[in-house]
């Protein structure tokens, strides 16, 4: 079972998603954790100071309480503004586009 942890940051003033990306990379390098598949850093389409970090995990270990890496990330983000954390279970993955030949169109996890 794959888990997604969303950390949404609302900040009055911020250096943007590029600065947040560097910050997240530093945290991951200093707090490596088994099971982390990938990280996505993005910004809101219209409100550039609203940012989001998504951690994708391979398993559900400590999903409800949060993992040490996620907790550290949340602590750092709280210094920058209001943070909303939510945890989601990935039910299925649907592939489109040029990579669909490599994967089934619908893949249950």
Secondary structure as UniProt FT lines:
FT   STRAND          2..10
FT   HELIX           17..30
FT   TURN            34..35
FT   STRAND          36..43
FT   TURN            48..49
FT   STRAND          50..57
FT   TURN            61..65
FT   HELIX           68..78
FT   TURN            79..80
FT   STRAND          82..90
FT   STRAND          92..94
FT   HELIX           97..101
FT   STRAND          106..108
//
